[in-house]
Amino acid sequence: MHKIINHYNKIETELCPHPTGICKVNLFALESNIKKLHAFANAKSRKKLKFLFPVKGNGYGSGMIPIAKFVEKKQLCDYFGVAHFEEAYELRKADIQTPILILAQSFLKSDQISYIVKHNIEQAVSDKSLLRKLNTEAKKQKKIINIHLNIDTGMGRLGVFAKNALSFIKEINKYKNVHLTGVMTHFSVADVNNSKQSIYTKQQIKIFTKLRKQIFVVARNNNIIFHAANSAGTLEYPLSLFDMIRPGIATYGYPERYGNGLSLKLKPIMELATKIIMIKTYLKGYSVGYGRTYSAKQGERIAIAPIGYADGLNRGLSNKLTPIMNGQKTQSLGRISMDQFCLKAGKKTKAGDKVIIIGQSGKYSNSAHDLANQINTIPYEILCSLGNAKRIRHEYCYVR
């Protein structure tokens, strides 16, 4: 474990020797979250479920390869879930041996399909064209390709419409080099805490449950992994716990702020901090930043931090962000620009002081939920934007 941490911290330092900020990723929190979610789902379903760990979007900004290496070393999951071929390629290139499922579908070139088959990557399928191409390549390589049929039960995005699912299964049965390993669906509003959307999610579960029984009759094999539960499904909808769960955002420490997500006390695995680079004392009325959205008070001390929207700090947080500095919450002042933002400085604030954008210090904390609420978005976007910025360095640790 420490070997993994040291190895990737060294790589991160080489890739980003002069960071604008440090994105600290606590692997102990990740391990704890996975174990809690898995145990909870197993208890609710009264069976041993498989666990697919989504690492798409560069591990929701936490760094796909280091966290996948850690999770594989600890044997914490049965699958890694990615969105596109490139992510699956990067995992196999890093010698990840755990099964990988490409959850989404994109235009795949012949060499990419060849790689998927050769390296035993599993692919979610939503149309007959990809199905044929996968079978042709598998036949060419004298192999069997594992696929997961994606069924659209109400998401309205990828997936075969539920009414066409059984006929699609019959189409799969025609191909000798394709093996139906899994059948999946995805919820659109399971994370919305109101009765109307709850009814919609339960309807999706009902459709999928009915199809599950019918698919066992039609499919060539009965050893199929059915999976539907995302984070909200895992935590709030016991009937969505089929054979495998796919909790993404909850695993990274951000379940919805209601219900079982609160009781499990999952911990955010990512913190983000930077340092003050300069402090200035302003005259009364002096404007700060683009657009002149803030005017200084007489003698006001204002600090400047070297992170802006080029580092993933959303411009919408201008004059709203409340970072933590010297054990106290402070206030961002003026517009967030491409490379800096300004904030209110205390009497003792000095250059080099730590500024916590996401994280905790004493009784004060800022979460991705807090930042998301300030600009009417979701924690996913906050984490991916900040965690995937090239000028911010990742730093891995294992802190209980």
C-alpha positions in Angstrom: 0.0 0.0 0.0 2.7 2.5 1.0 4.7 1.4 -2.0 1.7 2.5 -4.2 1.3 5.8 -2.4 5.0 6.6 -2.6 5.2 5.6 -6.3 2.3 7.7 -7.4 3.2 10.7 -5.3 6.6 10.6 -6.9 5.0 10.5 -10.4 2.7 13.4 -9.4 5.6 15.5 -8.3 7.4 14.9 -11.6 4.3 15.7 -13.6 3.4 18.8 -11.6 6.6 20.1 -9.9 5.1 23.6 -9.3 1.5 23.2 -8.4 -1.1 25.9 -7.9 -2.7 23.7 -5.3 -2.6 20.3 -3.7 -5.5 17.8 -4.1 -5.0 15.4 -1.2 -6.7 12.0 -1.6 -7.2 9.8 1.5 -7.2 6.2 0.5 -8.2 5.0 4.0 -11.5 7.0 3.5 -12.0 5.4 0.2 -11.5 1.9 1.6 -13.8 2.6 4.5 -16.5 4.0 2.2 -16.4 0.9 -0.1 -16.6 -1.5 2.9 -19.5 0.4 4.5 -21.5 0.6 1.2 -20.8 -3.1 0.4 -21.8 -4.3 3.9 -24.9 -2.1 3.9 -26.1 -3.4 0.5 -25.3 -7.0 1.4 -27.4 -6.7 4.6 -30.3 -5.0 2.8 -30.4 -7.6 0.0 -29.5 -10.6 2.3 -27.0 -11.8 -0.3 -23.4 -11.3 -1.3 -23.4 -8.7 -4.1 -20.7 -7.9 -6.5 -19.2 -4.3 -6.3 -18.5 -2.3 -9.4 -16.3 0.7 -8.5 -16.8 3.6 -11.0 -13.4 5.2 -11.8 -14.6 7.2 -14.9 -13.8 10.8 -15.1 -10.3 10.2 -13.8 -11.8 8.7 -10.6 -14.2 11.6 -10.2 -11.1 13.8 -10.1 -9.2 11.7 -7.6 -6.8 10.1 -10.1 -8.0 6.9 -11.8 -4.8 4.9 -11.9 -3.6 5.4 -8.3 -7.0 4.7 -6.7 -7.6 1.7 -9.0 -4.2 0.3 -8.1 -5.0 0.7 -4.4 -8.5 -0.8 -4.6 -7.2 -3.8 -6.6 -4.3 -4.3 -4.1 -6.9 -4.4 -1.3 -9.3 -6.6 -3.3 -12.2 -4.2 -2.6 -14.2 -4.5 -5.8 -15.2 -7.0 -8.5 -15.2 -4.6 -11.4 -13.9 -1.2 -12.4 -16.4 0.9 -14.3 -15.3 3.4 -17.0 -17.1 5.5 -19.5 -15.0 5.2 -22.6 -12.4 3.0 -24.3 -9.5 5.4 -23.4 -10.1 4.9 -19.7 -10.2 1.1 -20.1 -7.0 1.3 -22.2 -5.3 3.3 -19.5 -6.2 0.8 -16.8 -4.9 -2.2 -18.7 -1.8 -0.2 -19.7 -1.2 0.3 -15.9 -1.5 -3.5 -15.5 -4.9 -3.5 -13.8 -6.1 -7.1 -13.9 -9.6 -6.6 -12.4 -12.5 -7.0 -14.8 -13.3 -3.7 -16.5 -16.7 -2.7 -17.8 -17.1 0.1 -20.3 -20.4 1.5 -19.1 -21.1 3.9 -22.0 -20.9 3.4 -25.7 -19.0 5.5 -28.2 -17.8 5.3 -31.8 -15.1 2.6 -31.7 -12.5 2.1 -34.4 -11.5 -1.3 -35.5 -8.2 -1.2 -33.6 -10.0 -0.3 -30.4 -12.5 -3.1 -30.8 -9.5 -5.4 -31.4 -7.9 -4.2 -28.1 -11.1 -4.7 -26.2 -11.4 -8.3 -27.3 -7.7 -9.0 -26.8 -7.5 -7.6 -23.3 -10.7 -9.1 -22.0 -12.5 -5.8 -21.5 -16.3 -6.0 -21.1 -18.5 -3.6 -23.1 -22.0 -2.4 -22.5 -24.0 -2.7 -25.7 -27.0 -0.7 -26.8 -27.2 -1.4 -30.5 -26.9 -4.2 -33.0 -24.1 -2.6 -35.0 -21.6 -2.7 -32.1 -22.8 -6.2 -31.2 -21.9 -7.5 -34.7 -18.5 -5.8 -34.7 -17.6 -7.3 -31.3 -18.6 -10.8 -32.5 -16.7 -10.5 -35.7 -13.5 -9.4 -34.0 -13.9 -12.1 -31.3 -14.4 -14.7 -34.0 -11.3 -13.4 -35.7 -9.2 -13.7 -32.5 -10.9 -17.1 -31.7 -12.1 -15.7 -28.4 -15.4 -15.0 -26.5 -16.2 -11.4 -25.7 -18.2 -10.6 -22.6 -20.9 -8.0 -23.0 -23.5 -6.3 -20.8 -26.8 -5.4 -22.4 -27.9 -1.9 -21.4 -31.6 -1.5 -21.1 -33.3 1.9 -21.1 -36.1 1.6 -18.5 -36.6 5.4 -18.3 -33.2 7.1 -18.4 -33.8 8.2 -22.0 -30.1 8.1 -22.9 -28.1 5.0 -23.9 -29.7 1.5 -23.8 -32.1 -0.6 -25.7 -35.7 0.4 -25.1 -37.3 -2.0 -22.6 -39.9 -3.1 -25.1 -37.1 -4.3 -27.5 -35.0 -6.0 -24.9 -36.2 -9.6 -25.4 -35.8 -9.3 -29.2 -32.3 -8.0 -28.7 -31.5 -10.9 -26.4 -32.5 -13.2 -29.3 -30.2 -11.3 -31.6 -27.3 -11.9 -29.1 -28.1 -15.6 -29.1 -27.2 -15.7 -32.8 -23.6 -14.8 -32.2 -21.3 -17.6 -31.0 -18.4 -15.4 -30.0 -20.4 -13.1 -27.7 -21.3 -14.0 -24.1 -24.0 -12.1 -22.3 -22.3 -11.6 -18.9 -24.5 -8.9 -17.6 -27.7 -6.9 -18.0 -27.9 -3.3 -16.7 -30.1 -0.3 -16.4 -29.6 3.2 -15.0 -31.7 5.5 -12.8 -32.4 9.1 -13.8 -33.9 10.5 -10.6 -33.1 8.0 -7.8 -31.1 10.8 -6.1 -34.1 13.2 -6.0 -35.9 13.1 -2.6 -39.5 13.6 -3.5 -42.5 11.3 -3.9 -43.1 12.0 -7.6 -39.5 11.0 -8.6 -39.5 8.1 -6.1 -42.5 6.7 -8.0 -40.6 7.1 -11.3 -37.6 5.2 -9.9 -39.8 2.4 -8.5 -41.3 2.1 -11.9 -37.9 1.7 -13.5 -37.1 -1.0 -10.9 -40.4 -2.7 -11.7 -39.7 -2.8 -15.4 -36.2 -4.1 -14.9 -37.4 -6.8 -12.4 -40.1 -8.0 -14.8 -37.6 -8.1 -17.7 -35.1 -10.0 -15.5 -37.5 -13.0 -15.2 -38.3 -12.9 -19.0 -34.6 -12.7 -19.9 -33.7 -15.9 -18.0 -36.2 -17.7 -20.2 -34.9 -16.3 -23.5 -31.1 -16.1 -22.9 -28.7 -18.9 -23.6 -27.3 -18.9 -20.1 -28.7 -18.3 -16.6 -25.4 -17.0 -15.1 -26.1 -13.3 -15.8 -25.2 -10.4 -13.5 -28.1 -8.0 -13.3 -27.2 -4.5 -12.0 -29.0 -1.2 -11.6 -28.1 0.4 -8.3 -26.1 3.6 -8.5 -25.3 5.5 -5.2 -28.9 6.5 -4.5 -30.2 3.1 -5.6 -27.8 1.3 -3.3 -28.7 3.5 -0.3 -32.4 4.2 -0.7 -34.0 1.5 -3.0 -33.5 -2.1 -1.6 -35.4 -3.6 -4.6 -32.7 -2.3 -6.9 -30.1 -4.5 -5.3 -29.9 -7.3 -7.9 -26.5 -9.0 -8.3 -24.1 -6.0 -8.3 -24.1 -2.4 -7.2 -22.4 0.6 -8.9 -22.2 3.3 -6.2 -20.1 6.1 -7.7 -20.4 9.5 -5.9 -21.2 7.9 -2.5 -18.0 5.8 -2.7 -16.1 9.1 -3.1 -17.8 10.3 0.1 -20.7 12.3 -1.3 -24.1 10.5 -0.9 -27.2 12.6 -1.0 -27.8 14.6 2.2 -30.8 12.5 3.4 -31.7 9.0 4.4 -29.1 6.2 4.7 -26.4 8.3 3.1 -26.2 10.3 6.3 -26.4 7.3 8.7 -23.4 5.5 7.1 -21.1 8.5 7.7 -19.2 8.2 4.5 -16.2 10.5 4.3 -15.1 12.6 1.3 -11.8 11.3 0.1 -10.6 14.5 -1.5 -9.3 17.8 0.0 -8.1 20.8 -2.0 -5.8 23.5 -0.6 -3.6 26.2 -2.0 -1.4 29.0 -0.4 -1.5 32.7 -0.3 1.0 34.3 -2.7 0.5 38.0 -1.8 -1.3 40.3 0.6 -2.1 43.9 -0.2 -3.6 46.8 1.9 -6.2 48.7 -0.1 -7.6 52.3 -0.1 -11.3 52.8 0.3 -13.3 52.1 -2.8 -10.4 50.5 -4.7 -12.0 47.8 -7.0 -10.9 44.2 -6.9 -10.7 42.0 -10.0 -12.5 41.9 -13.3 -15.9 43.6 -13.5 -15.3 45.7 -10.4 -17.7 43.5 -8.4 -16.1 44.3 -5.1 -14.8 47.6 -3.7 -12.4 47.5 -0.8 -12.8 49.2 2.6 -10.2 51.7 3.8 -7.1 49.8 5.0 -8.6 46.4 4.1 -6.1 43.6 3.8 -6.8 41.3 0.8 -5.0 38.1 0.0 -4.4 36.6 -3.4 -4.4 32.8 -4.1 -3.0 31.2 -7.3 -6.1 29.2 -8.3 -8.7 30.3 -10.8 -11.1 28.8 -13.3 -8.2 27.3 -15.3 -7.7 25.2 -12.3 -11.4 24.2 -12.2 -12.5 26.8 -9.6 -15.9 27.7 -11.1 -16.2 31.4 -11.9 -19.8 31.3 -10.5 -18.3 31.0 -7.0 -17.1 34.7 -7.3 -17.9 36.6 -4.1 -19.5 33.4 -2.7 -16.7 31.0 -2.0 -15.9 30.8 1.8 -12.5 29.0 2.1 -10.9 28.2 5.4 -7.7 30.1 6.4 -5.9 30.0 9.8 -8.7 28.0 11.4 -11.5 30.5 10.3 -13.8 30.8 7.4 -13.1 33.8 5.2 -14.7 35.3 2.1 -13.7 35.4 -1.6 -13.7 38.9 -2.9 -14.3 40.0 -6.5 -14.4 37.8 -9.6 -12.6 34.5 -9.8 -10.2 34.9 -12.8 -8.4 32.4 -14.9 -5.4 32.1 -12.5 -6.2 33.8 -9.2 -8.9 34.7 -6.7 -8.9 37.2 -3.9 -10.0 36.7 -0.4 -10.4 38.6 2.9 -7.3 38.4 5.0 -7.1 38.6 8.8 -4.6 40.9 10.7 -2.1 38.0 11.1 -2.5 36.5 7.6 0.7 36.2 5.7 2.0 35.0 2.4 2.3 31.2 2.4 -0.7 30.6 4.7 -2.8 27.6 3.7 -6.2 28.1 2.1 -8.6 25.2 2.3 -11.1 25.2 -0.6 -12.4 21.7 0.1 -11.7 20.1 3.4 -11.8 20.7 7.2 -9.9 22.6 9.8 -11.1 22.4 13.4 -14.9 23.0 13.5 -15.0 24.5 10.0 -15.4 22.5 6.8 -16.1 23.0 3.1 -17.4 20.1 1.1 -18.1 19.7 -2.6 -21.8 19.7 -1.6 -21.3 23.2 -0.2 -19.6 24.6 -3.3 -22.1 22.9 -5.5 -25.1 24.4 -3.6 -23.6 27.9 -4.1 -23.7 27.7 -7.8 -26.7 25.4 -8.3 -24.7 22.4 -9.6 -23.8 18.9 -8.2 -20.7 17.6 -6.3 -19.7 15.5 -9.4 -18.9 18.7 -11.4 -17.0 20.3 -8.5 -14.8 17.2 -8.0 -14.1 16.5 -11.6 -13.3 20.2 -12.4 -10.9 20.7 -9.5 -9.4 17.2 -9.4 -8.7 17.1 -13.2 -6.9 20.4 -13.5 -3.3 19.9 -14.8 -1.8 22.6 -12.6 -3.1 21.0 -9.4 -1.0 18.1 -8.0 -2.6 15.0 -6.4 -1.1 13.8 -3.2 -2.1 10.4 -1.9 -2.2 9.3 1.8 -3.7 6.7 4.1 -4.9 8.5 7.2 -7.3 6.9 9.6 
